Amino acid sequence: MVCPSGAQQCSGLNVVQYDAEKLSHTLGHDFEWLAQHDETHLTPAKKTQKFSYFRFMRK
């Protein structure tokens, strides 16, 4: 899921936020979405960050 309140930068680099639909569209029809795993990470500054991991397979 795209988290609009998520970080805009990480280590000085711009962050691009994807959900399964947006990533599927970006990868195109050659890839099939298989799974997604979401987790919340606690940073050293004691703030939470949401992450999503996606698994795709080339068709």
PyMOL commands that place a pseudoatom at each C-alpha (Angstrom):
pseudoatom trace, name=CA, resn=MET, resi=1, chain=A, elem=C, hetatm=0, pos=[0.000, 0.000, 0.000]
pseudoatom trace, name=CA, resn=VAL, resi=2, chain=A, elem=C, hetatm=0, pos=[1.288, 3.459, -0.774]
pseudoatom trace, name=CA, resn=CYS, resi=3, chain=A, elem=C, hetatm=0, pos=[1.689, 5.385, 2.434]
pseudoatom trace, name=CA, resn=PRO, resi=4, chain=A, elem=C, hetatm=0, pos=[1.171, 9.092, 1.706]
pseudoatom trace, name=CA, resn=SER, resi=5, chain=A, elem=C, hetatm=0, pos=[2.473, 9.957, 5.150]
pseudoatom trace, name=CA, resn=GLY, resi=6, chain=A, elem=C, hetatm=0, pos=[5.663, 7.972, 4.546]
pseudoatom trace, name=CA, resn=ALA, resi=7, chain=A, elem=C, hetatm=0, pos=[9.124, 9.433, 4.336]
pseudoatom trace, name=CA, resn=GLN, resi=8, chain=A, elem=C, hetatm=0, pos=[9.866, 11.608, 1.323]
pseudoatom trace, name=CA, resn=GLN, resi=9, chain=A, elem=C, hetatm=0, pos=[13.617, 11.012, 1.623]
pseudoatom trace, name=CA, resn=CYS, resi=10, chain=A, elem=C, hetatm=0, pos=[15.937, 8.396, 3.064]
pseudoatom trace, name=CA, resn=SER, resi=11, chain=A, elem=C, hetatm=0, pos=[19.661, 9.031, 3.509]
pseudoatom trace, name=CA, resn=GLY, resi=12, chain=A, elem=C, hetatm=0, pos=[19.284, 12.145, 1.370]
pseudoatom trace, name=CA, resn=LEU, resi=13, chain=A, elem=C, hetatm=0, pos=[17.659, 10.271, -1.538]
pseudoatom trace, name=CA, resn=ASN, resi=14, chain=A, elem=C, hetatm=0, pos=[14.112, 10.765, -2.770]
pseudoatom trace, name=CA, resn=VAL, resi=15, chain=A, elem=C, hetatm=0, pos=[11.746, 7.913, -1.947]
pseudoatom trace, name=CA, resn=VAL, resi=16, chain=A, elem=C, hetatm=0, pos=[9.316, 6.463, -4.494]
pseudoatom trace, name=CA, resn=GLN, resi=17, chain=A, elem=C, hetatm=0, pos=[6.316, 4.784, -2.925]
pseudoatom trace, name=CA, resn=TYR, resi=18, chain=A, elem=C, hetatm=0, pos=[4.574, 1.861, -4.624]
pseudoatom trace, name=CA, resn=ASP, resi=19, chain=A, elem=C, hetatm=0, pos=[1.635, -0.385, -3.961]
pseudoatom trace, name=CA, resn=ALA, resi=20, chain=A, elem=C, hetatm=0, pos=[1.119, -3.668, -5.832]
pseudoatom trace, name=CA, resn=GLU, resi=21, chain=A, elem=C, hetatm=0, pos=[-1.020, -2.022, -8.513]
pseudoatom trace, name=CA, resn=LYS, resi=22, chain=A, elem=C, hetatm=0, pos=[1.429, 0.808, -9.216]
pseudoatom trace, name=CA, resn=LEU, resi=23, chain=A, elem=C, hetatm=0, pos=[4.411, -1.551, -9.278]
pseudoatom trace, name=CA, resn=SER, resi=24, chain=A, elem=C, hetatm=0, pos=[2.563, -3.988, -11.567]
pseudoatom trace, name=CA, resn=HIS, resi=25, chain=A, elem=C, hetatm=0, pos=[1.825, -1.132, -13.944]
pseudoatom trace, name=CA, resn=THR, resi=26, chain=A, elem=C, hetatm=0, pos=[5.477, 0.010, -13.820]
pseudoatom trace, name=CA, resn=LEU, resi=27, chain=A, elem=C, hetatm=0, pos=[6.840, -3.487, -14.511]
pseudoatom trace, name=CA, resn=GLY, resi=28, chain=A, elem=C, hetatm=0, pos=[4.353, -4.145, -17.300]
pseudoatom trace, name=CA, resn=HIS, resi=29, chain=A, elem=C, hetatm=0, pos=[2.586, -7.234, -18.591]
pseudoatom trace, name=CA, resn=ASP, resi=30, chain=A, elem=C, hetatm=0, pos=[5.743, -9.367, -18.607]
pseudoatom trace, name=CA, resn=PHE, resi=31, chain=A, elem=C, hetatm=0, pos=[5.536, -9.823, -14.834]
pseudoatom trace, name=CA, resn=GLU, resi=32, chain=A, elem=C, hetatm=0, pos=[2.969, -11.546, -12.638]
pseudoatom trace, name=CA, resn=TRP, resi=33, chain=A, elem=C, hetatm=0, pos=[2.405, -10.434, -9.034]
pseudoatom trace, name=CA, resn=LEU, resi=34, chain=A, elem=C, hetatm=0, pos=[2.713, -13.387, -6.649]
pseudoatom trace, name=CA, resn=ALA, resi=35, chain=A, elem=C, hetatm=0, pos=[2.877, -12.103, -3.079]
pseudoatom trace, name=CA, resn=GLN, resi=36, chain=A, elem=C, hetatm=0, pos=[3.226, -9.126, -0.800]
pseudoatom trace, name=CA, resn=HIS, resi=37, chain=A, elem=C, hetatm=0, pos=[4.598, -8.823, 2.710]
pseudoatom trace, name=CA, resn=ASP, resi=38, chain=A, elem=C, hetatm=0, pos=[4.090, -5.694, 4.824]
pseudoatom trace, name=CA, resn=GLU, resi=39, chain=A, elem=C, hetatm=0, pos=[6.072, -4.793, 7.904]
pseudoatom trace, name=CA, resn=THR, resi=40, chain=A, elem=C, hetatm=0, pos=[6.604, -1.863, 10.218]
pseudoatom trace, name=CA, resn=HIS, resi=41, chain=A, elem=C, hetatm=0, pos=[10.227, -1.026, 10.993]
pseudoatom trace, name=CA, resn=LEU, resi=42, chain=A, elem=C, hetatm=0, pos=[11.370, 0.870, 14.084]
pseudoatom trace, name=CA, resn=THR, resi=43, chain=A, elem=C, hetatm=0, pos=[14.148, 3.316, 13.196]
pseudoatom trace, name=CA, resn=PRO, resi=44, chain=A, elem=C, hetatm=0, pos=[17.085, 4.157, 15.491]
pseudoatom trace, name=CA, resn=ALA, resi=45, chain=A, elem=C, hetatm=0, pos=[15.229, 7.427, 16.186]
pseudoatom trace, name=CA, resn=LYS, resi=46, chain=A, elem=C, hetatm=0, pos=[12.298, 5.311, 17.529]
pseudoatom trace, name=CA, resn=LYS, resi=47, chain=A, elem=C, hetatm=0, pos=[10.006, 6.281, 14.647]
pseudoatom trace, name=CA, resn=THR, resi=48, chain=A, elem=C, hetatm=0, pos=[8.052, 3.722, 12.665]
pseudoatom trace, name=CA, resn=GLN, resi=49, chain=A, elem=C, hetatm=0, pos=[8.376, 3.212, 8.922]
pseudoatom trace, name=CA, resn=LYS, resi=50, chain=A, elem=C, hetatm=0, pos=[6.071, 1.025, 6.861]
pseudoatom trace, name=CA, resn=PHE, resi=51, chain=A, elem=C, hetatm=0, pos=[7.613, -1.228, 4.212]
pseudoatom trace, name=CA, resn=SER, resi=52, chain=A, elem=C, hetatm=0, pos=[6.050, -3.506, 1.627]
pseudoatom trace, name=CA, resn=TYR, resi=53, chain=A, elem=C, hetatm=0, pos=[7.901, -6.280, -0.146]
pseudoatom trace, name=CA, resn=PHE, resi=54, chain=A, elem=C, hetatm=0, pos=[6.579, -7.651, -3.413]
pseudoatom trace, name=CA, resn=ARG, resi=55, chain=A, elem=C, hetatm=0, pos=[7.342, -10.849, -5.287]
pseudoatom trace, name=CA, resn=PHE, resi=56, chain=A, elem=C, hetatm=0, pos=[6.868, -10.930, -9.031]
pseudoatom trace, name=CA, resn=MET, resi=57, chain=A, elem=C, hetatm=0, pos=[7.652, -13.611, -11.587]
pseudoatom trace, name=CA, resn=ARG, resi=58, chain=A, elem=C, hetatm=0, pos=[8.546, -12.988, -15.195]
pseudoatom trace, name=CA, resn=LYS, resi=59, chain=A, elem=C, hetatm=0, pos=[5.924, -14.609, -17.430]
for i in range(1, 59): cmd.bond("trace and resi %d" % i, "trace and resi %d" % (i + 1))
show_as sticks, trace
zoom trace
